[in-house]
Amino acid sequence: MAVVLGVDGCAGSWAVAVGADRPDARAPELHLVGTPEDVLALARAAGASVVCLDLPLGLAPSGPRAADVLARARLRGPGGSASRVFGTPPRPLVEAAEQLDHAGVVALAEPGARPSAQAYALLAHVRAWDRTARALAAAGDGPRLVEAHPEVSLAAAAGRVLARKRSARGVGERLAVLGGVLGCGTDALVAALAQAPPGVAPDDDLDAAALVWTARRVAAGTAETLPADPPRDDAGLLMAIHV
């Protein structure tokens, strides 16, 4: 049985769920690591075939990405919230943000691509993973690194959009859905959360676990992509959210 990873950002670090590539009675193991390089080191040590990341990997030269537009559409409707998907700033803004503050980035951005303060704070992580992904692609070995979004994955797994992840109802729904689709059951998932590293919110660990489900689908060749025929950016990285 092979291994896959789900990765979610949390307060400047990365919550990582390490799970089997098919339904398993064991809950994913939960880890906390500091950098993209640490994530890949953990993936290599575990022999992971796929790393599923909750962060944009392919960056458009301008305008919004089709992947983000389609992901927002998946989360609309009763109980939904398209705002759970941040728009990905184009590559020139991501690179400019290394030298500019939020106001400077907003001043450079096109009206429809001006990042919120929360999205701006993520740009350093987007840059770091962009460089890591390009280096991984150039090396031609190691695990397959793909982009996903926990809310979109959970909606696909459940057949509906779940309640907000930090609400009591949202946590309960996530435990029930993930316990089922991962094959471990809710009790094992609760026990895994009880043993999770300190400093990680439960919703971040559950997001990482949700991406184990998506990573399994990628490994099996059954995942869909948003869009269905995704383009690549100027660095050759796929601009697609995997589900």
VOBA-1610 file (N, C-alpha, C; in pm, whole numbers, padded with zeros to 5 digits, always signed):
BEGIN
Met+00085-00119+00000Met+00000+00000+00000Met+00089+00124+00000Ala+00068+00214-00096Ala+00148+00335-00107Ala+00094+00444-00015Val+00166+00555-00011Val+00136+00665+00080Val+00112+00792+00001Val+00019+00876+00050Val-00005+01007-00007Val-00010+01109+00107Leu+00010+01237+00071Leu+00010+01344+00170Leu-00094+01450+00135Gly-00160+01503+00239Gly-00243+01622+00228Gly-00179+01732+00310Val-00170+01853+00254Val-00095+01963+00318Val-00181+02088+00323Asp-00192+02146+00443Asp-00270+02268+00462Asp-00188+02369+00543Gly-00194+02495+00506Gly-00119+02598+00577Gly-00181+02630+00712Cys-00095+02662+00809Cys-00145+02698+00942Cys-00043+02788+01011Ala-00075+02915+01024Ala+00007+03010+01100Ala+00155+03004+01064Gly+00183+03008+00935Gly+00321+03012+00890Gly+00389+02878+00880Ser+00320+02771+00920Ser+00374+02636+00908Ser+00280+02554+00821Trp+00299+02421+00822Trp+00221+02335+00736Trp+00172+02213+00812Ala+00040+02198+00816Ala-00021+02078+00872Ala-00019+01971+00764Val+00036+01856+00796Val+00052+01749+00697Val-00016+01623+00748Ala-00103+01567+00665Ala-00166+01438+00694Ala-00104+01333+00604Val-00052+01228+00662Val+00011+01118+00588Val-00082+00998+00595Gly-00131+00957+00477Gly-00226+00847+00475Gly-00199+00748+00364Ala-00271+00637+00369Ala-00260+00536+00264Ala-00326+00587+00136Asp-00288+00526+00024Asp-00343+00570-00104Asp-00477+00503-00137Arg-00536+00437-00039Arg-00667+00375-00057Arg-00735+00369+00080Pro-00868+00347+00087Pro-00936+00342+00217Pro-00868+00248+00314Asp-00850+00296+00435Asp-00770+00222+00533Asp-00832+00242+00671Ala-00827+00140+00755Ala-00885+00148+00889Ala-00809+00244+00979Arg-00686+00276+00942Arg-00607+00369+01023Arg-00631+00512+00976Ala-00643+00603+01071Ala-00656+00745+01036Ala-00522+00797+00988Pro-00521+00901+00906Pro-00394+00961+00865Pro-00312+01007+00986Glu-00181+00995+00974Glu-00092+01050+01077Glu-00079+01200+01054Leu-00084+01278+01163Leu-00083+01423+01152Leu+00051+01478+01199His+00107+01567+01119His+00238+01626+01147His+00230+01778+01132Leu+00330+01846+01185Leu+00347+01990+01168Leu+00491+02015+01127Val+00510+02079+01010Val+00645+02108+00962Val+00653+02255+00923Gly+00778+02304+00908Gly+00797+02447+00895Gly+00803+02504+00755Thr+00854+02429+00658Thr+00879+02486+00526Thr+00835+02388+00416Pro+00820+02438+00292Pro+00793+02346+00181Pro+00899+02236+00168Glu+01024+02271+00192Glu+01131+02170+00185Glu+01110+02061+00289Asp+01061+02101+00408Asp+01033+02003+00512Asp+00918+01910+00470Val+00818+01967+00403Val+00707+01885+00354Val+00758+01780+00256Leu+00842+01822+00161Leu+00894+01728+00063Leu+00987+01625+00127Ala+01063+01666+00229Ala+01148+01569+00300Ala+01062+01463+00368Leu+00952+01506+00429Leu+00861+01411+00492Leu+00799+01320+00387Ala+00762+01376+00271Ala+00703+01296+00164Ala+00801+01190+00114Arg+00925+01230+00096Arg+01025+01134+00048Arg+01052+01027+00152Ala+01061+01067+00278Ala+01087+00969+00384Ala+00972+00867+00394Ala+00850+00914+00368Ala+00734+00825+00377Ala+00712+00746+00248Gly+00785+00782+00142Gly+00765+00716+00013Gly+00637+00757-00055Ala+00594+00882-00035Ala+00466+00929-00089Ala+00472+00942-00241Ser+00362+00905-00306Ser+00353+00918-00452Ser+00292+01052-00492Val+00205+01108-00407Val+00135+01233-00437Val+00134+01321-00313Val+00158+01450-00334Val+00142+01552-00230Val+00037+01649-00279Cys-00072+01659-00204Cys-00184+01745-00241Cys-00180+01869-00151Leu-00171+01987-00212Leu-00143+02111-00140Leu-00258+02209-00151Asp-00296+02268-00039Asp-00397+02374-00038Asp-00329+02510-00055Leu-00279+02533-00176Leu-00218+02661-00210Leu-00201+02664-00362Pro-00216+02780-00424Pro-00201+02786-00569Pro-00061+02744-00613Leu-00056+02668-00722Leu+00073+02624-00775Leu+00102+02684-00913Gly+00004+02697-00998Gly+00023+02758-01129Gly-00026+02901-01127Leu+00056+02996-01174Leu+00024+03138-01163Leu+00002+03199-01301Ala-00112+03262-01319Ala-00145+03323-01448Ala-00062+03450-01469Pro-00037+03487-01596Pro+00035+03612-01622Pro-00048+03735-01592Ser-00181+03723-01599Ser-00270+03835-01568Ser-00410+03779-01547Gly-00493+03859-01480Gly-00633+03821-01463Gly-00653+03704-01370Pro-00780+03666-01349Pro-00810+03553-01261Pro-00783+03419-01328Arg-00756+03318-01248Arg-00740+03182-01299Arg-00878+03117-01314Ala-00895+03041-01420Ala-01019+02966-01439Ala-01042+02870-01322Ala-00935+02814-01267Ala-00948+02719-01156Ala-01020+02782-01038Asp-00985+02905-01004Asp-01048+02971-00889Asp-01194+03005-00917Val-01222+03050-01039Val-01359+03084-01077Val-01448+02960-01066Leu-01400+02848-01117Leu-01479+02724-01115Leu-01492+02669-00973Ala-01388+02684-00892Ala-01396+02637-00753Ala-01499+02717-00675Arg-01504+02848-00697Arg-01605+02931-00630Arg-01745+02887-00671Ala-01761+02856-00797Ala-01893+02812-00845Ala-01937+02685-00775Arg-01843+02597-00743Arg-01876+02472-00674Arg-01930+02498-00533Leu-01891+02611-00475Leu-01928+02638-00336Leu-02045+02735-00323Arg-02104+02773-00436Arg-02224+02857-00430Arg-02346+02771-00403Gly-02458+02839-00377Gly-02582+02766-00355Gly-02619+02762-00208Pro-02724+02690-00172Pro-02771+02684-00033Pro-02660+02641+00063Gly-02634+02725+00161Gly-02532+02693+00260Gly-02391+02713+00212Gly-02374+02754+00088Gly-02240+02767+00031Gly-02179+02902+00058Ser-02053+02913+00026Ser-01981+03039+00042Ser-01865+03040-00056Ala-01885+03110-00168Ala-01778+03118-00269Ala-01656+03189-00215Ser-01674+03270-00108Ser-01561+03346-00054Ser-01458+03256+00013Arg-01488+03127+00030Arg-01390+03035+00089Arg-01274+03008-00008Val-01288+03048-00133Val-01180+03032-00230Val-01122+03170-00259Phe-00997+03192-00219Phe-00931+03319-00248Phe-00890+03323-00396Gly-00900+03441-00454Gly-00848+03458-00588Gly-00696+03457-00586Thr-00634+03395-00686Thr-00488+03388-00693Thr-00435+03506-00772Pro-00356+03594-00711Pro-00298+03704-00787Pro-00208+03652-00898Pro-00198+03724-01010Pro-00111+03679-01119Pro+00036+03682-01079Arg+00118+03612-01156Arg+00259+03597-01123Arg+00330+03732-01101Pro+00310+03834-01186Pro+00381+03961-01162Pro+00354+04020-01024Leu+00231+04007-00974Leu+00200+04059-00841Leu+00263+03973-00732Val+00261+03842-00750Val+00322+03753-00651Val+00470+03785-00637Glu+00537+03807-00750Glu+00680+03836-00745Glu+00707+03978-00694Ala+00621+04074-00730Ala+00639+04212-00684Ala+00618+04225-00534Ala+00531+04139-00479Ala+00500+04147-00336Ala+00619+04116-00248Glu+00726+04059-00305Glu+00847+04034-00226Glu+00912+04166-00184Gln+00887+04273-00262Gln+00947+04403-00234Gln+00846+04508-00189Leu+00716+04480-00202Leu+00613+04581-00177Leu+00522+04542-00061Asp+00468+04642+00008Asp+00368+04615+00111Asp+00232+04597+00044His+00129+04573+00126His-00003+04546+00072His-00053+04661-00014Ala-00035+04783+00033Ala-00082+04899-00043Ala-00013+04908-00178Gly+00116+04878-00181Gly+00189+04882-00307Gly+00141+04779-00405Val+00109+04658-00355Val+00059+04553-00442Val-00080+04590-00496Val-00165+04645-00410Val-00298+04686-00452Val-00289+04793-00561Ala-00194+04886-00545Ala-00178+04993-00643Ala-00136+04939-00780Leu-00062+04830-00782Leu-00017+04772-00908Leu-00122+04683-00973Ala-00214+04631-00894Ala-00305+04529-00942Ala-00415+04585-01030Glu-00462+04501-01122Glu-00581+04535-01198Glu-00700+04536-01103Pro-00806+04614-01134Pro-00920+04625-01042Pro-00977+04491-00997Gly-00984+04393-01087Gly-01043+04265-01049Gly-00948+04169-00982Ala-00822+04210-00962Ala-00722+04119-00906Ala-00653+04177-00784Arg-00714+04274-00720Arg-00652+04336-00603Arg-00669+04245-00482Pro-00559+04199-00424Pro-00570+04103-00313Pro-00614+04169-00184Ser-00694+04098-00106Ser-00727+04142+00029Ser-00602+04133+00116Ala-00608+04192+00235Ala-00494+04183+00326Ala-00464+04038+00360Gln-00569+03956+00373Gln-00549+03815+00405Gln-00482+03742+00288Ala-00527+03773+00165Ala-00466+03710+00049Ala-00322+03758+00031Tyr-00297+03886+00059Tyr-00160+03939+00048Tyr-00066+03865+00142Ala-00116+03835+00263Ala-00032+03765+00361Ala+00009+03627+00313Leu-00066+03570+00221Leu-00035+03437+00169Leu+00068+03439+00056Leu+00097+03557+00003Leu+00180+03563-00117Leu+00322+03511-00094Ala+00377+03533+00025Ala+00511+03480+00053Ala+00510+03327+00046His+00402+03265+00094His+00391+03119+00087His+00372+03073-00057Val+00294+03150-00134Val+00276+03116-00276Val+00411+03120-00348Arg+00491+03223-00321Arg+00623+03233-00383Arg+00711+03115-00344Ala+00710+03082-00216Ala+00796+02973-00169Ala+00758+02841-00236Trp+00628+02813-00245Trp+00586+02688-00307Trp+00605+02692-00458Asp+00592+02809-00519Asp+00618+02821-00662Asp+00762+02782-00693Arg+00855+02831-00613Arg+00997+02797-00634Arg+01022+02650-00606Thr+00958+02598-00503Thr+00974+02456-00471Thr+00918+02369-00582Ala+00801+02404-00634Ala+00738+02325-00740Ala+00822+02328-00867Arg+00878+02444-00898Arg+00961+02454-01019Arg+01089+02370-01003Ala+01148+02374-00884Ala+01268+02294-00860Ala+01237+02145-00867Leu+01122+02106-00813Leu+01081+01965-00816Leu+01059+01919-00960Ala+00994+02005-01040Ala+00970+01970-01180Ala+01100+01960-01257Ala+01194+02049-01229Ala+01322+02048-01299Ala+01404+01924-01263Ala+01392+01880-01138Ala+01466+01762-01093Ala+01413+01635-01157Gly+01282+01634-01186Gly+01224+01519-01254Gly+01207+01396-01168Asp+01215+01411-01035Asp+01190+01297-00949Asp+01115+01343-00825Gly+01087+01251-00736Gly+01013+01286-00616Gly+00864+01270-00636Pro+00785+01306-00536Pro+00640+01287-00543Pro+00576+01384-00643Arg+00458+01348-00689Arg+00380+01438-00772Arg+00314+01543-00684Leu+00336+01670-00714Leu+00283+01780-00634Leu+00167+01844-00709Val+00049+01847-00647Val-00070+01902-00712Val-00143+01996-00617Glu-00222+02084-00676Glu-00302+02179-00599Glu-00443+02124-00578Ala-00497+02151-00460Ala-00636+02116-00432Ala-00693+02222-00338His-00820+02207-00303His-00884+02299-00208His-00973+02217-00116Pro-00947+02219+00015Pro-01023+02132+00106Pro-01173+02149+00099Glu-01222+02273+00089Glu-01366+02296+00086Glu-01429+02234-00038Val-01361+02246-00151Val-01413+02187-00274Val-01408+02035-00267Ser-01299+01981-00211Ser-01287+01837-00195Ser-01395+01783-00102Leu-01418+01851+00010Leu-01518+01805+00105Leu-01658+01812+00045Ala-01685+01916-00032Ala-01816+01927-00097Ala-01836+01812-00195Ala-01730+01774-00266Ala-01740+01662-00359Ala-01759+01530-00284Ala-01686+01513-00174Ala-01697+01389-00097Ala-01834+01375-00032Ala-01890+01488+00014Ala-02017+01485+00086Ala-02138+01497-00006Gly-02117+01549-00127Gly-02228+01575-00218Gly-02300+01703-00187Arg-02242+01787-00102Arg-02300+01917-00066Arg-02193+02001+00001Val-02217+02131+00009Val-02126+02219+00079Val-02148+02205+00229Leu-02039+02188+00304Leu-02050+02171+00449Leu-02056+02305+00521Ala-02101+02301+00646Ala-02105+02421+00728Ala-01963+02474+00751Arg-01951+02597+00792Arg-01820+02659+00811Arg-01733+02574+00904Lys-01607+02564+00869Lys-01521+02465+00932Lys-01492+02492+01079Arg-01505+02615+01125Arg-01478+02644+01265Arg-01603+02645+01351Ser-01716+02613+01292Ser-01838+02598+01370Ser-01846+02455+01423Ala-01921+02436+01533Ala-01937+02301+01588Ala-02000+02208+01485Arg-02100+02260+01413Arg-02165+02177+01311Arg-02064+02142+01200Gly-01983+02239+01162Gly-01885+02215+01056Gly-01784+02108+01095Val-01735+02114+01219Val-01640+02012+01265Val-01705+01874+01266Gly-01829+01867+01317Gly-01898+01739+01321Gly-01921+01681+01183Glu-01960+01768+01088Glu-01982+01720+00952Glu-01852+01669+00889Arg-01744+01739+00913Arg-01616+01699+00855Arg-01569+01565+00913Leu-01585+01548+01041Leu-01546+01420+01103Leu-01627+01305+01044Ala-01758+01325+01027Ala-01843+01219+00974Ala-01808+01187+00829Val-01793+01292+00748Val-01764+01271+00605Val-01628+01205+00587Leu-01526+01260+00654Leu-01390+01208+00635Leu-01375+01069+00696Gly-01437+01045+00809Gly-01431+00910+00866Gly-01484+00807+00769Gly-01586+00847+00690Gly-01643+00755+00593Gly-01557+00738+00469Val-01519+00849+00404Val-01449+00837+00276Val-01304+00791+00293Leu-01244+00818+00409Leu-01108+00770+00432Leu-01106+00624+00475Gly-01219+00575+00528Gly-01229+00435+00566Gly-01192+00407+00710Cys-01152+00509+00785Cys-01103+00486+00921Cys-01212+00498+01027Gly-01324+00562+00991Gly-01428+00585+01089Gly-01402+00710+01171Thr-01509+00765+01226Thr-01499+00891+01300Thr-01416+00876+01426Asp-01429+00765+01499Asp-01357+00749+01626Asp-01206+00752+01604Ala-01158+00685+01501Ala-01014+00684+01474Ala-00965+00823+01436Leu-01048+00897+01364Leu-01009+01032+01325Leu-01004+01124+01446Val-01098+01110+01537Val-01097+01188+01661Val-00972+01154+01743Ala-00937+01026+01750Ala-00817+00985+01823Ala-00691+01043+01760Ala-00687+01049+01628Ala-00572+01109+01560Ala-00561+01257+01593Leu-00674+01326+01596Leu-00672+01469+01631Leu-00624+01488+01775Ala-00660+01398+01863Ala-00616+01408+02002Ala-00465+01393+02015Gln-00402+01325+01918Gln-00256+01304+01920Gln-00183+01400+01826Ala-00255+01495+01768Ala-00194+01586+01671Ala-00094+01679+01738Pro+00006+01727+01664Pro+00104+01818+01722Pro+00037+01945+01776Pro+00086+02000+01885Pro+00030+02125+01935Pro+00058+02239+01838Gly-00025+02341+01845Gly-00005+02457+01760Gly-00081+02452+01629Val-00160+02345+01608Val-00240+02334+01486Val-00387+02331+01526Ala-00467+02417+01463Ala-00611+02415+01489Ala-00671+02288+01431Pro-00774+02232+01496Pro-00834+02109+01445Pro-00883+02122+01301Asp-00934+02240+01263Asp-00985+02254+01127Asp-00872+02244+01024Asp-00751+02288+01060Asp-00639+02274+00967Asp-00599+02127+00951Asp-00599+02052+01060Asp-00571+01909+01050Asp-00677+01838+00966Leu-00803+01877+00983Leu-00910+01815+00905Leu-00900+01854+00757Asp-00857+01977+00729Asp-00835+02017+00590Asp-00725+01931+00527Ala-00617+01910+00602Ala-00508+01825+00550Ala-00559+01683+00527Ala-00641+01631+00618Ala-00696+01497+00601Ala-00787+01489+00479Ala-00863+01596+00453Ala-00949+01600+00335Ala-00866+01589+00207Leu-00747+01646+00210Leu-00663+01641+00091Leu-00597+01504+00073Val-00592+01424+00178Val-00551+01284+00160Val-00650+01213+00068Trp-00779+01240+00088Trp-00882+01181+00001Trp-00859+01222-00145Thr-00832+01351-00166Thr-00808+01398-00302Thr-00680+01340-00358Ala-00575+01333-00276Ala-00448+01276-00323Ala-00466+01130-00364Arg-00550+01056-00293Arg-00579+00918-00334Arg-00640+00915-00474Arg-00730+01007-00500Arg-00796+01012-00630Arg-00695+01048-00740Val-00603+01139-00708Val-00498+01173-00804Val-00412+01051-00832Ala-00373+00981-00726Ala-00287+00863-00742Ala-00356+00754-00823Ala-00489+00742-00807Ala-00565+00639-00877Ala-00604+00681-01018Gly-00582+00807-01051Gly-00621+00856-01184Gly-00768+00885-01196Thr-00839+00901-01083Thr-00984+00926-01087Thr-01021+01068-01048Ala-00925+01151-01014Ala-00954+01290-00977Ala-00997+01369-01099Glu-01084+01465-01078Glu-01115+01561-01183Glu-01033+01687-01158Thr-01023+01770-01260Thr-00952+01897-01244Thr-01045+02011-01282Leu-01026+02121-01214Leu-01094+02246-01248Leu-00989+02343-01300Pro-00994+02377-01430Pro-01086+02331-01535Pro-01052+02190-01583Ala-01140+02136-01667Ala-01122+01998-01714Ala-00998+01983-01801Asp-00965+02085-01878Asp-00847+02082-01964Asp-00757+02200-01923Pro-00685+02184-01812Pro-00616+02299-01753Pro-00494+02344-01833Pro-00471+02476-01836Pro-00350+02528-01900Pro-00232+02520-01805Arg-00115+02550-01857Arg+00005+02561-01774Arg+00051+02706-01771Asp+00118+02743-01664Asp+00169+02879-01655Asp+00303+02890-01727Asp+00364+03008-01721Asp+00487+03027-01798Asp+00605+02952-01741Ala+00588+02893-01621Ala+00692+02808-01565Ala+00664+02660-01591Gly+00554+02633-01664Gly+00519+02495-01696Gly+00436+02426-01591Leu+00392+02500-01488Leu+00313+02439-01382Leu+00164+02441-01418Leu+00094+02333-01386Leu-00046+02320-01417Leu-00128+02418-01334Met-00220+02489-01397Met-00311+02578-01326Met-00445+02505-01308Ala-00452+02421-01207Ala-00568+02335-01188Ala-00587+02305-01040Ile-00712+02305-00997Ile-00750+02256-00866Ile-00802+02114-00883His-00740+02019-00814His-00776+01878-00825His-00884+01844-00722Val-00976+01761-00763Val-01090+01726-00676Val-01104+01574-00677
//
